[in-house]
Amino acid sequence: ACGVLATLVQGKVRYRITPMWAEEAPIYWLVFTPPSAGKSTTTKPILAPLHAFEAEQERTVELGKHYAVARRKGLEARMAQLGKLAARCQEGKTDPELDEDGEPAWGQKIDPGGPTEAKLEMKKLARELERCPIPLVPRLTRTDINPSMLPKRLAHNQRAMETDYASLGILSSEPAFLSNLQGRHSHGVPILEAVLSAYDGEAIQEDRAGEHSGVILDSTIRRPLLSIVCQG
């Protein structure tokens, strides 16, 4: 129950110890219980409200997702058409000067149906695409996760919830996640960086080279917060 509460309130509250000392809400607990002590039986009803909330969010997001996908496909198809039009058309003069918003500067004229007009419309469509993201379903809890995937899951939740923090709870009646921390999937090498950062909300900033492109991918997770409650 404490793990569920911590998962729900972390990011929304801080504990003020002194005027100069505040702590985040996550908890890291390992509960020792004997075999056949009914761990799963007691854990299921406690996690049920969280799972019900996730299911409700998934249904809500699916409705918006269908609209967003259809909208983006229409915008992308129109941009592809305009790109072909701009490539086919030939303009006998240089493009007019554009202002900072991508619009023709004062006194400048463009030829209707020409490549410049197509490029201007493509820029407008690109701005519309930015304002039409595909909604994501937040995953508030996991029973197990590979520690190397923690930053990605936290980043996903931050985008899905549109908050200034990233929240996740590892809540399980089994200690499998602890084995992962000790290096079960990494040849015995512990992966603790994200777990340590997410205890007190220290930002995770990563640079990774793209697998095929070689382009450096910048990933920043503001105020990651993780609660862990496992039974063993």
Disulfide bonds with the S-S distance in Angstrom:
none
